[in-house]
Amino acid sequence: MTTSVRFDDLIEKRLDELAKKTGRSKSFYIRELVESHLDDLEDYYLGNSGLEAVREGKEKIHSSASVREQLGLDD
């Protein structure tokens, strides 16, 4: 699968320099960046959307005490 990305001139220049100095492609470094940070981005953005759903009353929240009680863990 192919995805296109546009970078500003400074980022493009830095990628060009890195690729030239190391003999690797810009695609290699872009792929490395995405693969190494995608988990963090998912955690952040999906976590924020969950928090917004709670704030808007679209998601229920439960206290630890009520969960323990419902699961019979307070015995």
PyMOL commands that place a pseudoatom at each C-alpha (Angstrom):
pseudoatom trace, name=CA, resn=MET, resi=1, chain=A, elem=C, hetatm=0, pos=[0.000, 0.000, 0.000]
pseudoatom trace, name=CA, resn=THR, resi=2, chain=A, elem=C, hetatm=0, pos=[1.262, 3.472, -0.809]
pseudoatom trace, name=CA, resn=THR, resi=3, chain=A, elem=C, hetatm=0, pos=[0.594, 6.641, 1.143]
pseudoatom trace, name=CA, resn=SER, resi=4, chain=A, elem=C, hetatm=0, pos=[1.695, 10.123, 0.134]
pseudoatom trace, name=CA, resn=VAL, resi=5, chain=A, elem=C, hetatm=0, pos=[2.931, 12.642, 2.677]
pseudoatom trace, name=CA, resn=ARG, resi=6, chain=A, elem=C, hetatm=0, pos=[3.848, 16.286, 2.158]
pseudoatom trace, name=CA, resn=PHE, resi=7, chain=A, elem=C, hetatm=0, pos=[6.531, 17.802, 4.359]
pseudoatom trace, name=CA, resn=ASP, resi=8, chain=A, elem=C, hetatm=0, pos=[7.600, 21.392, 4.750]
pseudoatom trace, name=CA, resn=ASP, resi=9, chain=A, elem=C, hetatm=0, pos=[10.910, 22.402, 3.183]
pseudoatom trace, name=CA, resn=LEU, resi=10, chain=A, elem=C, hetatm=0, pos=[12.939, 22.060, 6.390]
pseudoatom trace, name=CA, resn=ILE, resi=11, chain=A, elem=C, hetatm=0, pos=[11.772, 18.492, 7.077]
pseudoatom trace, name=CA, resn=GLU, resi=12, chain=A, elem=C, hetatm=0, pos=[12.327, 17.547, 3.442]
pseudoatom trace, name=CA, resn=LYS, resi=13, chain=A, elem=C, hetatm=0, pos=[15.861, 18.977, 3.536]
pseudoatom trace, name=CA, resn=ARG, resi=14, chain=A, elem=C, hetatm=0, pos=[16.680, 17.131, 6.762]
pseudoatom trace, name=CA, resn=LEU, resi=15, chain=A, elem=C, hetatm=0, pos=[15.412, 13.854, 5.319]
pseudoatom trace, name=CA, resn=ASP, resi=16, chain=A, elem=C, hetatm=0, pos=[17.429, 14.427, 2.140]
pseudoatom trace, name=CA, resn=GLU, resi=17, chain=A, elem=C, hetatm=0, pos=[20.594, 15.065, 4.147]
pseudoatom trace, name=CA, resn=LEU, resi=18, chain=A, elem=C, hetatm=0, pos=[20.064, 12.049, 6.379]
pseudoatom trace, name=CA, resn=ALA, resi=19, chain=A, elem=C, hetatm=0, pos=[19.438, 9.802, 3.400]
pseudoatom trace, name=CA, resn=LYS, resi=20, chain=A, elem=C, hetatm=0, pos=[22.462, 11.133, 1.527]
pseudoatom trace, name=CA, resn=LYS, resi=21, chain=A, elem=C, hetatm=0, pos=[24.808, 10.790, 4.516]
pseudoatom trace, name=CA, resn=THR, resi=22, chain=A, elem=C, hetatm=0, pos=[23.682, 7.277, 5.441]
pseudoatom trace, name=CA, resn=GLY, resi=23, chain=A, elem=C, hetatm=0, pos=[22.968, 5.739, 2.048]
pseudoatom trace, name=CA, resn=ARG, resi=24, chain=A, elem=C, hetatm=0, pos=[19.436, 4.804, 3.042]
pseudoatom trace, name=CA, resn=SER, resi=25, chain=A, elem=C, hetatm=0, pos=[16.255, 6.052, 1.413]
pseudoatom trace, name=CA, resn=LYS, resi=26, chain=A, elem=C, hetatm=0, pos=[13.981, 8.736, 2.784]
pseudoatom trace, name=CA, resn=SER, resi=27, chain=A, elem=C, hetatm=0, pos=[11.221, 6.103, 2.711]
pseudoatom trace, name=CA, resn=PHE, resi=28, chain=A, elem=C, hetatm=0, pos=[13.246, 3.977, 5.107]
pseudoatom trace, name=CA, resn=TYR, resi=29, chain=A, elem=C, hetatm=0, pos=[13.404, 6.777, 7.677]
pseudoatom trace, name=CA, resn=ILE, resi=30, chain=A, elem=C, hetatm=0, pos=[9.765, 7.759, 7.261]
pseudoatom trace, name=CA, resn=ARG, resi=31, chain=A, elem=C, hetatm=0, pos=[8.735, 4.123, 7.757]
pseudoatom trace, name=CA, resn=GLU, resi=32, chain=A, elem=C, hetatm=0, pos=[10.986, 3.902, 10.843]
pseudoatom trace, name=CA, resn=LEU, resi=33, chain=A, elem=C, hetatm=0, pos=[9.400, 7.028, 12.307]
pseudoatom trace, name=CA, resn=VAL, resi=34, chain=A, elem=C, hetatm=0, pos=[5.861, 5.817, 11.757]
pseudoatom trace, name=CA, resn=GLU, resi=35, chain=A, elem=C, hetatm=0, pos=[6.522, 2.310, 13.060]
pseudoatom trace, name=CA, resn=SER, resi=36, chain=A, elem=C, hetatm=0, pos=[8.322, 3.533, 16.171]
pseudoatom trace, name=CA, resn=HIS, resi=37, chain=A, elem=C, hetatm=0, pos=[5.706, 6.157, 17.118]
pseudoatom trace, name=CA, resn=LEU, resi=38, chain=A, elem=C, hetatm=0, pos=[2.377, 4.782, 15.912]
pseudoatom trace, name=CA, resn=ASP, resi=39, chain=A, elem=C, hetatm=0, pos=[1.625, 3.119, 19.278]
pseudoatom trace, name=CA, resn=ASP, resi=40, chain=A, elem=C, hetatm=0, pos=[2.126, 6.449, 21.050]
pseudoatom trace, name=CA, resn=LEU, resi=41, chain=A, elem=C, hetatm=0, pos=[-0.104, 8.283, 18.580]
pseudoatom trace, name=CA, resn=GLU, resi=42, chain=A, elem=C, hetatm=0, pos=[-2.846, 5.677, 18.926]
pseudoatom trace, name=CA, resn=ASP, resi=43, chain=A, elem=C, hetatm=0, pos=[-2.668, 5.853, 22.720]
pseudoatom trace, name=CA, resn=TYR, resi=44, chain=A, elem=C, hetatm=0, pos=[-2.833, 9.623, 22.701]
pseudoatom trace, name=CA, resn=TYR, resi=45, chain=A, elem=C, hetatm=0, pos=[-5.533, 10.235, 20.106]
pseudoatom trace, name=CA, resn=LEU, resi=46, chain=A, elem=C, hetatm=0, pos=[-7.743, 7.257, 20.944]
pseudoatom trace, name=CA, resn=GLY, resi=47, chain=A, elem=C, hetatm=0, pos=[-7.388, 8.029, 24.646]
pseudoatom trace, name=CA, resn=ASN, resi=48, chain=A, elem=C, hetatm=0, pos=[-8.428, 11.621, 24.030]
pseudoatom trace, name=CA, resn=SER, resi=49, chain=A, elem=C, hetatm=0, pos=[-11.454, 10.561, 22.019]
pseudoatom trace, name=CA, resn=GLY, resi=50, chain=A, elem=C, hetatm=0, pos=[-12.471, 8.223, 24.857]
pseudoatom trace, name=CA, resn=LEU, resi=51, chain=A, elem=C, hetatm=0, pos=[-12.071, 11.019, 27.379]
pseudoatom trace, name=CA, resn=GLU, resi=52, chain=A, elem=C, hetatm=0, pos=[-14.208, 13.316, 25.236]
pseudoatom trace, name=CA, resn=ALA, resi=53, chain=A, elem=C, hetatm=0, pos=[-16.911, 10.627, 25.056]
pseudoatom trace, name=CA, resn=VAL, resi=54, chain=A, elem=C, hetatm=0, pos=[-16.908, 10.427, 28.867]
pseudoatom trace, name=CA, resn=ARG, resi=55, chain=A, elem=C, hetatm=0, pos=[-17.083, 14.220, 29.188]
pseudoatom trace, name=CA, resn=GLU, resi=56, chain=A, elem=C, hetatm=0, pos=[-19.991, 14.347, 26.731]
pseudoatom trace, name=CA, resn=GLY, resi=57, chain=A, elem=C, hetatm=0, pos=[-21.847, 11.610, 28.611]
pseudoatom trace, name=CA, resn=LYS, resi=58, chain=A, elem=C, hetatm=0, pos=[-21.548, 9.135, 25.736]
pseudoatom trace, name=CA, resn=GLU, resi=59, chain=A, elem=C, hetatm=0, pos=[-19.468, 6.666, 27.786]
pseudoatom trace, name=CA, resn=LYS, resi=60, chain=A, elem=C, hetatm=0, pos=[-20.266, 5.372, 31.239]
pseudoatom trace, name=CA, resn=ILE, resi=61, chain=A, elem=C, hetatm=0, pos=[-17.676, 5.349, 33.974]
pseudoatom trace, name=CA, resn=HIS, resi=62, chain=A, elem=C, hetatm=0, pos=[-17.606, 3.124, 37.034]
pseudoatom trace, name=CA, resn=SER, resi=63, chain=A, elem=C, hetatm=0, pos=[-15.840, 3.541, 40.347]
pseudoatom trace, name=CA, resn=SER, resi=64, chain=A, elem=C, hetatm=0, pos=[-13.463, 0.810, 41.442]
pseudoatom trace, name=CA, resn=ALA, resi=65, chain=A, elem=C, hetatm=0, pos=[-15.693, 0.209, 44.467]
pseudoatom trace, name=CA, resn=SER, resi=66, chain=A, elem=C, hetatm=0, pos=[-18.778, -0.439, 42.333]
pseudoatom trace, name=CA, resn=VAL, resi=67, chain=A, elem=C, hetatm=0, pos=[-16.832, -2.742, 40.002]
pseudoatom trace, name=CA, resn=ARG, resi=68, chain=A, elem=C, hetatm=0, pos=[-15.457, -4.747, 42.943]
pseudoatom trace, name=CA, resn=GLU, resi=69, chain=A, elem=C, hetatm=0, pos=[-18.959, -5.002, 44.381]
pseudoatom trace, name=CA, resn=GLN, resi=70, chain=A, elem=C, hetatm=0, pos=[-20.519, -6.114, 41.070]
pseudoatom trace, name=CA, resn=LEU, resi=71, chain=A, elem=C, hetatm=0, pos=[-17.809, -8.744, 40.587]
pseudoatom trace, name=CA, resn=GLY, resi=72, chain=A, elem=C, hetatm=0, pos=[-18.043, -9.956, 44.160]
pseudoatom trace, name=CA, resn=LEU, resi=73, chain=A, elem=C, hetatm=0, pos=[-14.436, -9.058, 44.914]
pseudoatom trace, name=CA, resn=ASP, resi=74, chain=A, elem=C, hetatm=0, pos=[-15.151, -7.390, 48.270]
pseudoatom trace, name=CA, resn=ASP, resi=75, chain=A, elem=C, hetatm=0, pos=[-15.751, -10.707, 50.041]
for i in range(1, 75): cmd.bond("trace and resi %d" % i, "trace and resi %d" % (i + 1))
show_as sticks, trace
zoom trace
